[in-house]
Amino acid sequence: MTRGLPAGRSGVAGTGPAAGTAGAATTVGVAGTAGELGTAEMVGTPLATVDTDPVPAQPSASPRGAVVELADAELTYGARVLWTHLDLSIRRGEFVAVLGANGSGKTSLLRVLLGQQPLRHGSARIAGAPVRRGSGLVGYVPQRVAIDAAAAVRVRDLVRLGVDGHRWGPPFTVGAARRRLRDTVDRLLADVGAAHLADVPVAQLSGGELQRVRVAQALATDPLLLLCDEPLAALDPAHQQEVAALIDRRRRDRDTAVLFVTHEVNAVIDYVDQVLYLAEGRWALGPPSEVMTSERLSELYQAPVDVIQAHGRLVVVAASDMAAGLHQSWDDHLPHPPDAHDHGRHDPLATQGWRR
Ligand SMILES: Nc1ncnc2c1ncn2[C@@H]1O[C@H](COP(=O)(O)OP(=O)(O)OP(=O)(O)O)[C@@H](O)[C@H]1O
C-alpha cells in the first residue's frame, strides 16, 4: 500500500564537498563499529537507560512531521562514496525498506541514524533533533549478534537490557520497582507473542524466536523509530512472514516509523510505503511500484536489469553480472549470511528473494 507519498526520486554519486565541511551540519557523535560492542552487546544492544516509571513525554516528530530527516546526506569511507545527495524523510507509522547489494551502505545508513557514523556532508535528524547515540527514540534490531551458547542468559534478562540499559546480571531493583520492571518485560514479550519464552535460555531459541525477542528488546523504550537490520536473515519463509507481520502490526498500532534493511523484499512488499534502493553510490527512493521496475533499476545500475513477477514474487534479474556490479557465478547469487569481510557485490537476485 502507499500513502500518497511523493513521486520517486533518485540520486547519483557526485563529487563530495571539501573535507573541511565534514560533519559540519550534523552532530552525530563518534563513529563506532560492531567490534566496539561490549559484553552486554554480545547478546543485545541496549540503547538507553530508562526508568521503569512512566517515561517523560518525548518529541514525536519534527515541526514538518518527520521522524527521520536526511538532507543532502553523503557517507564516505576514505575515497569511497557509499551514497551522496541523499534526501530521505520518514513520517510516523511509515515503513521504509532499504534494499541493495552487499556493501551498498545499508547498515551504514542505520549506523548514521544510531549516531555511530558521522556523515561526510549533509544532516541527519530524528524527531527534529540531530541524531545522537543512545537515544531512547530509536529502537534497533541488529543484523547478527553473537550469542555464546554457554551463556545461560534467559530471554527476560535480554529484554530487560533494553529496559534498564547497561546493567548486566541480576536486577538491582527491589520491591515495587522490581515488580514494575518484571511487568514491563512480561508486557514487551507478550506484545511479540513470546511470553512463554521468558525463562528460556537465549541460546536455546530458534532463529524465529530469537528475532521476536530481539524485537521486544528493541521496543523497550517505546521508540518512535525502529531500525531493523536484516531481521529476516536465516529465517524460513513462514518465519520471515511472521516477523515482518509483527513489525508491521507494531508500526500500525503505535505509529512507529520503521526503516527495514532486507535482502528479502518479498516478505515485506505488502507493508512497504517506500523503497530506498542503494547501488554503487546511487540511490532510488519511492513507492515499490515506482522503484521496483526494470526501467528504474536499469537506470540505477546503468545497465539492463529486469524486474519480473513470478508466482506472486518479485524477481530482479541482471542481464549481465557486470551490469549490477556482479562478478560471481550463479551459485554465488543464492542468499547467504552476509560476511562482515565480504566487500563483494553478489546481489540483486538474492536481494529480491530469488530462488532457483
Ligand atoms: N568503518 C568502516 N570503514 C571503512 N569501510 C567500512 C566501514 N564500515 C563499513 N565499511 C564498508 O562499507 C561498505 C558498506 O558497508 P555496509 O555494512 O553499510 O553494507 P551493507 O549494504 O549493509 O552490506 P550487507 O548487505 O553485506 O550487510 C562495505 O564495503 C564495508 O566493508
The ligand as a Gaussian input file, in Angstrom:
#p B3LYP/6-31G(d) Opt

LIG

0 1
 N       34.068000       1.731000       9.401000
 C       34.279000       1.409000       8.122000
 N       35.410000       1.809000       7.498000
 C       35.639000       1.518000       6.202000
 N       34.778000       0.808000       5.428000
 C       33.648000       0.386000       6.005000
 C       33.328000       0.655000       7.369000
 N       32.136000       0.124000       7.654000
 C       31.715000      -0.467000       6.518000
 N       32.612000      -0.308000       5.533000
 C       32.486000      -0.781000       4.163000
 O       31.454000      -0.020000       3.552000
 C       30.677000      -0.839000       2.710000
 C       29.237000      -0.769000       3.123000
 O       29.078000      -1.493000       4.320000
 P       27.622000      -1.773000       4.905000
 O       27.798000      -2.712000       6.043000
 O       26.930000      -0.499000       5.161000
 O       26.949000      -2.501000       3.659000
 P       25.558000      -3.246000       3.537000
 O       24.855000      -2.669000       2.379000
 O       24.838000      -3.220000       4.845000
 O       26.041000      -4.717000       3.195000
 P       25.430000      -6.171000       3.539000
 O       24.225000      -6.326000       2.659000
 O       26.524000      -7.093000       3.167000
 O       25.106000      -6.206000       5.008000
 C       31.280000      -2.246000       2.795000
 O       32.130000      -2.421000       1.692000
 C       32.040000      -2.225000       4.089000
 O       33.126000      -3.098000       4.071000

